Amino acid sequence: MASLRRILLATDLEPKSDRALERAVHLARRFDAELTALHVVDGTGGPYGCLPLHHVEAELQRHILAVPGGAEIRSQAVAVRGDAVEHRVAGYAGLWLPDLLVVGLHQRDRVADLFLASTVERIAIADGTPMLIVRDKPLQPYLRALVPVDFSERSRPSVDGVRMLMREGSIHLLHVVDLPGMAGRCSSPLDTAPLDTAQVAHDFRKVLGTPSGEPDQEPAVETILLTGSPGRRIVDLARDGRYDLVALGSARRSGVSRALLGSTASEVIEALPCDVLIGGTGGVRSPVPASTFGLNGESDAGEPDGHH
Amino acid sequence: MPENQMAITELFSAAEVILDAAPATKPALLDRLAAEAATRSGRPAPEILDALLAREKIGSTALGKGVALPHTELAELAVPVVLFARLQRAIDFDARDDEPVDLVFLALWPASNRKGLLAAMAEICGALRDPQSVRRLRGAKTPADAAQIVLQAVARDGEDPDIVKDPDDAPPGL
């Protein structure tokens, strides 16, 4: 099971991103992880384009310290210039190799135009790190997670990602059957009689794998089997089930995630009522050349593991 | 500028200008600025000074080329405070370029208006990118002159958003 040692927070410094910052700090405290807060200054003259990068970094650090517990974690702040947020974030992630990327999600309005779902989706596609999209104020650790799975290896990063973030509570593995041949045979979402339930139970166990943590630090696992349209079922269940976290498959892959994270990824992310974890690529990551990040004079950080 | 933010032009006048201040050190300067801000804001000077020192602890607020922008947020502050001080003699401000500082802007912002401080800092930094404005501030005869120079520079910078700005690449003003 992956452990949470490095958290990269990508923030646009908007007040609406404060929840993502607070969640990142909470996770860093809970798992004794190191936090890097990254801000991409709009290189074409955005709102903070006039500020020296070291001032932006100091502001990031000040915001971290302002969060309760922020002074107790290992943290650093990095500001870089660039006009493509997703490439800068992916570039830094490719060099620093975080276990989790945290971003905030703005609702579409006339003020927020940077971290809309479309931007979040582009970051997810550009980088293979598991990405936590924070929408809710973090009042407590994640205690109730919904993890849609398609029983392929592609589902494992989602399961591993949720386990990385939870030491207690419950994880609900959801499999939604949407085969054309099922049409008309299942009279309701809960009518799974036509399915080979023994095989499904076996598949659930397989995708779940063997927990590697201490039993008392493992969330309980339950399984749910539904029929119907996966996207609609997941959103409906997330709304009705009072989940505080939904884990989706990698945006880089196909399979169950394709129905959710294909051309309509931003719509699905916006439709979910809670925080969303986009599973990573399961440890497969494309190497990123330093020039992509633009270390040569682009950032006051100097080295990606430098402390400030 | 969004409706919930206050522009520097709304906050700054000759009354916020201190010419030829004579602190000998950075702590003495911050102490003086905190005292001046206290009279304008109604907040206790020690509270303001502590917040400014906490911010400097993260990293110097010197911008380079002899200019500094100490700033912070205060929870109980009702309205923003912006001051400008010109020093009789430049002092060490732990600047990255090691240049002693003789022009200082102070920005205090209510913590409840989190976005306002960054926007104000960007406004001040943008205005100071004009080398002539910095030069004229050093030669200003009266507080009214200095205030006018600042406000004109802010206005010019706001009118020309297409200027490509790279404050990390030896800009002319800073």
Interface residues (C-beta under 8 A of the other chain):
Chain A: L13 E14 P15 D18 T44 G45 P47 Y48 G49 C50 L51 P52 L53 H54 H55 E57 A58 E59 Q61 R62 L65 R81 V111 G297 D300 H308
Chain B: P2 R55 I58 G59 T61 L63 G64 L69 R96 R114 K115 L118 A119 M121 A122 E123 C125 G126 R129 D157 P161 D162 I163 V164 K165 D166 P167 D168 D169
